[in-house]
Amino acid sequence: MGMPISVTLTSSGIGRAIDLDWMSSKFTSWAVTGSSSGTFTYTVEGALDDLQQISSANVAWFALSSATTANSSINIFAGPLAGIRLNASAVSSATLTLRALQGIGQ
């Protein structure tokens, strides 16, 4: 993955899962940005299950980070992840965007 992949939500719900390259990844970094005019609560969730091999109903998602009414957050996960997604539990007059980028290498 050379450029960040982004997922945007404007209401409560779960964004589409971003399929990551867990075999070549050294780390995954992500940022969540939100419009300054609204309020929101979100959780960024990760998965170790290969999203191309496991049916979506059987993927085990776990919390990587969460925030309430923050304008942005930047995080780094040291280790391979197979997937990442944005789960917004409350959104009021806001737009949330998750951007994820993987490091590949030694």
Summary of the structure (lengths in Angstrom):
residues: 106
radius of gyration: 13.4
end to end distance: 15.6
largest distance: 42.6
contacts: 313
relative contact order: 0.43
helix: 3%
strand: 58%
